[in-house]
Amino acid sequence: MSRARAVFDPDDATALETAGLLKPAATGLREISMTSVFSSTTTSSDSTDSGYVSEGSSSWQFLKIPDFLESQATLQWLGFNPDAAKMLIQPWENWDPEDPSDFMTLVRDHVRTSEYDAVGPYENWVRALQTIGVTPKLRDAILDPDYQQIRYTQSAKYWVVDSMRGRFRILSAAQESSIERARFRKREAARKVAGTWTKEEIEKESPKPTVAYGTAYPQYVPGSITLWIGHDKLRFKEAFPPGEEVFLERMSSEAPSDFCGLPAAMLYTALDMEVAQINAGYAKRRIESSTSCLLSIQIPNALIQSLEPYLLYYGDE
């Protein structure tokens, strides 16, 4: 039984197509304007009822994304070659509806059970990635020599899963934005029947941004240490759910090997902003269509000095 969900809400898709911001489906993919992928609000710069900003078509940039969130086209969009994608989609289409596992569980399990892996500079990374079944494009992105030192901190399997999770976040965000736009249009239509919208009503009903981003670097605070994390923007948004506490644990990564002494995921940070920038650049290189982002965390030295030493044990010691 297939559990594939459409990326675009039907009403939203119709409105986007009317505005020329979404092209009809072809070979399981659709082209959407980059200005509309993550936009959860529908604004109009003229008196039309399109509900979308009108722009000259020459300035539009389109992104190809799958029509369905869980599909063979999605698997290929994530970075699997056609043969691997065809093999992987078969168990999903026959998935037990009572099974709570999601689509990315299928992806992760396939990668983790692959026969061969690579860690460090002396192992065959090309063989590992070919065994997993990734496309040459994703393979080249992972093996980019400009990010070699970062790559060696984890394994081939890790970088494949991390890359595909990042790409899937783009599709999930696009789906959420489409649902929000459709809801907004329905509320707008209902309001128009009842009467004219007031400015306060529009501000109240319009979807609100969940995270504030800036380009200014934080100033050094005496008596504190600044830590940096670099990754793609959508991953940071997972750590900042709207109206809830910050969940930095969602930025954690798996331990690179059995020798780290900790079986659980770890939060990796950098003391130098330049290192975080390299990490963010590597995420951008692998995930594509994403926006790289930096996060700074300032911790008072007094807090660090008040902590008890943490001892790591290995083996029987």
Disulfide bonds with the S-S distance in Angstrom:
none
